[in-house]
Amino acid sequence: MDITAKVSGNILICRIKGELDHHTAEEFRSFIDHNLENNPVKHLLLDMSELSFMDSSGIGALIGRYKKVSLAGGKVLIVNENKQVSRVFEVSGIYEIINSYGSIRQALDGL
């Protein structure tokens, strides 16, 4: 897995590439938490256009970041997830708490 981050206003935008599973969930948690704590941001946007796979460990890591951002008054936004990842989100109920968008521009407009 490879994660890159950039800050745009009060939004941390992270692009995730590869797999988010039991092997990489801790790396994901650490990376996101470090960037949330060290940047003046309120919201988290996750670009999943290059995420090929996610399992329950990835869901757990995502929910943990959602709780952290929500407690600070922010929102988590998901962008460009593929059909397999979307199915995992449907089954797990992620879409009931986190909004998904077809593009970064749509997500930013949704704030």
MARLUM-410159 format. One record per residue (C-alpha): x, y, z; residue in three letters. Coordinates in steps of 0.5 Angstrom, whole numbers, plus 500, padded with zeros to 3 digits. Last residue first. Layout:
// MARLUM-410159
xx,yy,zz,resn
X,Y,Z,ALA;
...
// end
This chain:
// MARLUM-410159
xx,yy,zz,resn
462,540,504,LEU;
459,537,498,GLY;
462,542,494,ASP;
469,539,496,LEU;
466,532,495,ALA;
464,533,488,GLN;
471,536,486,ARG;
474,530,489,ILE;
470,526,484,SER;
465,521,484,GLY;
463,522,491,TYR;
462,517,497,SER;
459,520,504,ASN;
461,516,511,ILE;
456,514,516,ILE;
451,510,512,GLU;
455,509,507,TYR;
460,505,512,ILE;
454,500,513,GLY;
459,494,513,SER;
455,490,507,VAL;
455,497,503,GLU;
462,499,504,PHE;
465,492,502,VAL;
461,492,496,ARG;
464,499,494,SER;
471,496,495,VAL;
469,491,490,GLN;
466,496,485,LYS;
472,501,486,ASN;
472,507,490,GLU;
472,514,487,ASN;
472,519,493,VAL;
470,518,500,ILE;
469,524,505,LEU;
470,524,512,VAL;
467,530,516,LYS;
469,534,521,GLY;
467,537,528,GLY;
473,534,532,ALA;
469,528,535,LEU;
467,527,527,SER;
475,527,525,VAL;
477,521,531,LYS;
471,517,530,LYS;
472,517,522,TYR;
479,515,523,ARG;
477,509,527,GLY;
472,507,522,ILE;
477,507,517,LEU;
482,503,521,ALA;
476,498,522,GLY;
474,498,515,ILE;
481,496,513,GLY;
482,491,518,SER;
475,488,515,SER;
478,488,508,ASP;
480,492,503,MET;
482,491,496,PHE;
485,495,489,SER;
485,502,492,LEU;
488,506,486,GLU;
481,511,486,SER;
481,511,493,MET;
481,518,494,ASP;
480,519,502,LEU;
478,526,504,LEU;
479,528,511,LEU;
476,534,514,HIS;
478,539,520,LYS;
485,541,518,VAL;
491,545,521,PRO;
496,539,520,ASN;
500,535,525,ASN;
495,531,528,GLU;
491,530,522,LEU;
497,528,518,ASN;
500,523,524,HIS;
493,520,525,ASP;
493,519,517,ILE;
499,515,517,PHE;
499,511,523,SER;
492,509,522,ARG;
494,507,514,PHE;
501,504,517,GLU;
496,500,522,GLU;
492,497,517,ALA;
497,495,512,THR;
498,487,513,HIS;
491,486,516,HIS;
488,490,509,ASP;
488,496,505,LEU;
491,494,499,GLU;
494,498,493,GLY;
494,506,493,LYS;
491,510,497,ILE;
490,518,496,ARG;
490,522,502,CYS;
486,529,502,ILE;
487,533,509,LEU;
482,539,508,ILE;
482,545,512,ASN;
485,549,506,GLY;
488,544,501,SER;
493,539,505,VAL;
496,534,501,LYS;
497,527,503,ALA;
500,520,499,THR;
499,513,501,ILE;
502,507,499,ASP;
500,500,500,MET;
// end
